């Protein structure tokens, strides 16, 4: 397929977070793809401890201002942006003080406040997709990293299935040696039903607390391809990928430039 625009939806991106495997890979992959002349949009949550002045974040007024309804409650969406140097890659941040508290802390909100992670994930994913719609930007590939983004494939393939911004996009899920501090609230499926999802579409998480494996099952079921980004992945998750029969790019140790080349070949194959 022709690749002209790639959307990256990430849970972590360095240097805004500590340089974990996910944060570093998310940055290097997006920068590498942009370096090949591809137009990219990169999103991450604006966690409370990210220093806006030090990182030169500023609000994107034309994208902010809408409200997202989650569990029958309105939540204002604020979108900020910063520019990574020397690549000059823009990184957009999804923010709401209900889900990403405005204080400095060493722990990610997703680890320190797990009771809110179900709605935090919904808000983040919907915030990204609504921002992309508002930009009138049509990605060919949508690449997701981290369990916080696991609902994105579901929303893209079902909720936004007929939307011109997403209907032709191929969704790729990146797998890392990731985990949840605790399962997501058992009410997650019921909250998703406010957006019109059916029991069948929510089967992996229906009527129970959603584990990491459940979220990956939901993500893989609605993806077009999977990339293994860590040498070690949960055996349960690997079984989900194997059973899906989706195109799969296995992990291979090497330089990030080689990884970017392999990912580009994978995108074109979808």
N, C-alpha and C positions, 0 to 999 in steps of 0.2 A: 504494500500500500504506500501511497505518497505521504510522507511525513513532513509537514510544514510547521505545525504547532504542537507543543507537548505541555500538558498541565501536570505539575508535580504537587501532590497533596501529601504533606509530611507531618509526622508527629514531632520530629526533632530536626533542627538544622543548625550546624555550627556556623559561625562562632557565637550564636545567640544562646546556645546551650553548651554544656560540657561536651567534649569531643568523644562521644560514644560512637560505636560502629555505625549506628543508624544516622546520627547527626552528621557525621563526616561523609558517609556514603551519599546521603540525601543532597548535600551541598555539591560534592564532586561530580555526581551524576548530572545534576541540573546544569552546572557550569560547563561540563564537558559537552552536553547536548547543545547548549547555546553556542559553544565554541565551534560547532560544526555548521553554524549558520541557521540553526533552527530557532524559531521564536518560542520562548518558554514563558510560563507563568508559574511562580513558585509560592506556595502558601504554607504557613505554619500557625499554631496558636500563639497569641500574645500572652504568654504566661506572666503572672504578676511580678515575678522577680526580674524580668528583662528590663534593664535600665534604658528608658527611652532617649534620654539626653545623650548618654554615652554612645548608643547605637544609632543615633540620629533618625529615630522614627518620627514620622509625622502622619497626621490623619489624612485619608483620601476622602475629602468631603463629598465628592460626586458619587462615591460608592457607599458611604455610610448613611445612616438615617432610617433604614427600613427596620421593621420589627419582625422577628421570627416567632411563630406560635409553637410552643412545645408544651404538651400536656395541658392545653387550653389556657396557657399563660403567655403573654407577650414579653419578648426579650429583645431590647435594642441591639442592633448589630453595628459595631464600630470596626472600621477597617483602616489599618495603618500600613505604611510602607517604609522600607529602608533599601539602600543600595549597597551591595557588597563590592568592595574594591579588591583587586584591580579589574575584576571581570565585568563590573558595572551591571551585575545581575540584580534585578529588583526582587525583593522578597516581601510578600504581602502577609500581614498579620491579622488574624481574626480575634476580636476582643469583645468581651462583655464582662462587666465586673461581677455579675452573679456567678459566672463559671470560671473566670480567671482573675482571682482576687488582686486588688491593687496594693500589694505589699511586697516587701523584699523578703524572700525566704530561700533557703538552700534546697528545699524539696520541691519537685514539680507538683502542681495542684493535683495531677492525675495520680500521684502516689500518696499525698498527704490527706486528700479528701475523696477517697474512693466511693463514698455513698452518692456522689454527684456525677460519677463518670458516665452513666447512661445518658443523661441529658447533655452533659458536656460534649459527648461524642456527636449526638444529634445536632447540637447547635454548631459545632465546628464544621461538620460536613455540609450542612445546609448553608452555612455562611459562605463557605468557599464557592459552592455551586451557584448561589444567588449572585455573588460578586462577579463571577465569570459571565453569567448571563447578562448582567448589567453593563459589562464591558463590550458586549456584542462580539465576543471572542470565541472562535470555534476550534477546539483542539482536536487533533487526529488521534492522539494518545493521551490517556489519563493514567498517571502512574501514582499509586498509593503506597505509603510506607508507615507502618505502625498500627497497632490495634485500634488507636483512636480514630483511624481513617477507615476502619473495616466496614462501616455502614455506607461508605461512598459508592462502591459498586452497586449495591442494592438501590440506592436513590437514583443513580445514573440510568440503570437498566429498567427500572419500574416507574418511579415517580416522575423522572424527566425523560422518559422513553421517547416522547414525541416532540421534545424541545429541540429546535434547530441547532442549539449550541452543543448538544450531547448525543443526538440520536445516531450519528455515524461514528462516534468515537469508539476506539478499542480501549478497554480497561485492563490494566496490568497491576497485579498485586505483588509487592516486594515482600519477601519473607526474611525476617531477622530472628536472632536468638532473643526474642522478646517475651514478655510475660505480663500478667496482670497481678497487682497486689492482692486483689480480691475480685470475685466475679461481679458482673454488673447486675444492678437491681432487677429482680424478677419481673418488675413492671415495665421493663424496656419494650417488650413486644406490644403491650397495651398502648404505650405512648406512641409507638410507631404507627399504630392503627389509626391515629388521628390524621395521619397523612395518606390514609387509604390503602395501606398494605394489608394483604390477606393472610389468613392462617397458613396457607400453603407456602407463601413467599417467606414467612417468618418461622418456618418449621424448625430450623436449628436452634432457635432461642425461645420457642413458644412455651409458656407456662413454667419457666424455670429461670434461675440465675444464669446469666450467660458467662461461660468460661472463655478463656483465651481461644481454646480449640473451637468452641461454638462460633465465636466471632470470625475466626479464620474460615470455617466452613461456610458461613453466610457470605463472606467476601469472595471466596473461590467460586462458589455457586453462581455468582453474578459477574465474574471476570472473564476476560478473553485469553489471558495468559498469566503465568506466574514466573517470577524471577527469584532465585535463591541467592540472598545477599550475605548470608552468614554460613560458615562451614558446618556449624551445628544447628540443626533445626529439630524441634520436637518431633518424635517419631509419629505421634498422633496427627500432627499437621502434615507431615510428609505423606502419610497414608491418605489423607483427604485430597491432596494434590494428585497422587497416583490414581485414586479412584475417579477423579474428575476427568481424566484423559485430556486435560487442557495442554496446549503448548507450554513447555517448561524449560527454562534456562537454568541449568545446574550451576552451582557455585564452582568457580575456578580461581585459584590463587593467582594473583598477578597485580600489575600496576593499575591504577584507576583509569588510565588512558585506554588500556586493553579492555577493562570492564565496560567503559563507555562504548567502545567499538562493538562489543558483543551485544550490548543492550540495543544499540541502533539496528544491528542486523536482526535482532529478535523483533523489534517494533515493525520493521519492514516485512517480516514474515507473517504477520497476523492478518 
